[in-house]
Every structure is written in C-alpha cells, then in structure tokens.
Amino acid sequence: MRPSEFLTTLSKGKAGPAYFLRGIDRFLHEECRKAVIAAIPPDARPWCLAEFEFEPGRLRQELEGAAQMPMLGGHSFLLFSDPEDFKHAGDEDMEALKSYFARPSPFATLVFAAVEPDRRRKFITLLEKQAELVEMLPLNRREAARWAEDFLRQAGTEIDHALAEEVAAKFEVSNESRGEAKPSGVNLLWMRTELEKLLTALPEKKRLEAQDLELIVAFREEREIGKLLRAMAERQCSTALNLLRALLGSKVAEALLLWNIANLFRQALRDSAGSGRGPAYGGWSRPGNLYSPWELAKVVLSHYTREEMLQALRAARRADLRIKSSWKDSRILLEFLVWQIVVGKAPAGDAALGEELPAPASEV
C-alpha cells in the first residue's frame, strides 16, 4: 500500500485493524500521523488516541487498551514508534503481538512505524505478515510534482505540471554509493517549506510562473541549516544557539529544523551500527555537499556516545510533540532542545524538559 492509499482509507473512515508504516521518508510518516489524528473528532481524541514510544516488555499492557471500547463510543488508534525500529523487541513482545493479531479488537486500529527495521527479526516479520504494510518510500519527481500541484491548489494557486516538475527537481536528493550519486526521491518537507514561503511572498498570485521560482532560496537555506547542524555535531553550544536564532529570525520553518536535527542523529546512529548504506533520506546529499547528514554524521560520531545520540532523537520527538500541542513560544523549546543535545543532559534531564518549562496553554 502506498501512503496516498493509507491517507484515503483514513479519510473515508475505513481503517483496518493494523498497519505497519515502513520506510525512510519521515515526512510521509508525519503526514500519515497527522492523518490518523485528523480521522478522530477533536473532542474524542483524549479517549481515542494513544501514542507510545516502544519499551520492551510493555507491549502486552499497552495492547490491553485496544480491547476496550472507547468512552463515548468511536474508534481508537494506538500509534507505536521506536527510535531503534523495534530492535529490542523480545519474545514477550512477540507473543503479545501474536495473541492480539489472533483476536484483533473491533474497536481499535494499531499503527506501528519504523524507518529502517531489520527485516530478519521475528517481530518485524510478524508485523509485515499480519498488519497492512504501508511503504513509506520517497516520491519521485513526477509524483512530487503532482503533490505540489495539489498542495498549491488547496491554497488557491495553480501551476503548470512541467513547472511543478522543475520545482520538484530542485529538491531531489540522492543516494551516494561507491562514489556515485543517483536520485532517490524528492524531499517533500523542504519543498513544502519553500512553496509556503513563495505563497507568503506572492499572496495575490493565482498562478505561478517560471520567473516566480527565482524567489526560492533553497540552496542558501541549505547552507545555513548545515552550519547549525555542524555546530551541534561539534558540540559548540553558543555558536549553535546563535545560528538557530538567525534561522528562526529569517522565518525558516520550525518543522524543517526539527526534522533535520533528528535526521542528523539518526544518520549517525546508522553509521555507528555499520549499515554503510549512504545517507538517510531527507538530508541534502548531493556529491561534495559538506552539509549533508552523511558527512556531518562522521563529526557526530567523534563527539557523542550512542546513548547521547538516542537521547537527542527522543528529545527532538518530545520537542516536536510539544510544539504541536499549542505552545505559544516554540522558539524557547527549540533553543532548549539545542542546548539539551549539545550539553548532553543525562537521562534525568528528560524530566527537566517538563519541569524547567511552563506547561503548554490548553486549547479552548
């Protein structure tokens, strides 16, 4: 199943018992997550939505909630993710999942998400066989062009398909293998960010033309974000914070910054495990690009332990969730995140994220 099919299924209210979102395009992962949330009426979300960061040995207890009918009726969604792609799932978790699939709840849908799981593991094999597999593969240039057309159309702006392909081509990333660079897909988040800026700069524009693309400053922005990532990789806290403030001042999307920070440390973790498969999708990976996560990951490995890299991924996820839960000043969260990663907070610092910052304002 393609992500577009998964999104359509959710929009029609026809979700199945379980899905396994597998693949390296994290923008599509996030789009699917948002679609799951959108499929639940806002007033039912406190009872019908549960998100879990996987912990070995706890799956059976968490699955018990799926068997219960949600308060006020409706349908529940349980989302499971893991920075290490369920690498540490044990026999107890395997048996819990097998038992659940033998009698899935009619009241709930399970959604497991993994970026690059080890398909030799029994837990992953079980997910692939029993859950509906959603391949989170990067869109090619033509598919991304159609996505851009739809995105712009929803904003009330048209674009010729050939021109949309030209836009998509600006955001193609590549897999580097044995010194060769081959296109692997389009970075949709990066492209969406630039299109949003274009719409802001041309609010009355109903149709984009070739000359309008001159306003896209993607490659300048790439270098500036790369400088921030390098400062973080080298654990230069003051420099990193100054670069972050400059990027926020120039209206760079917070989601893009968070995504690239997480992408950097995920790439470093992959390298530490000796995967040797080139850059994780989502980075700028053209040949000779000193700011690609693949290059910067080498710097991370010389300055961070594996546990610190895992902490960085978890901290980025918490910051992302807090920003989406109605924080009034997300700038504070981003600065705290950069400080927390670079300084290297101990595990006890995880609690400090909630203690040192005020509680988010509740939505009315």
Summary of the structure (lengths in Angstrom):
residues: 364
radius of gyration: 20.7
end to end distance: 37.1
largest distance: 59.4
contacts: 1136
relative contact order: 0.10
helix: 55%
strand: 12%
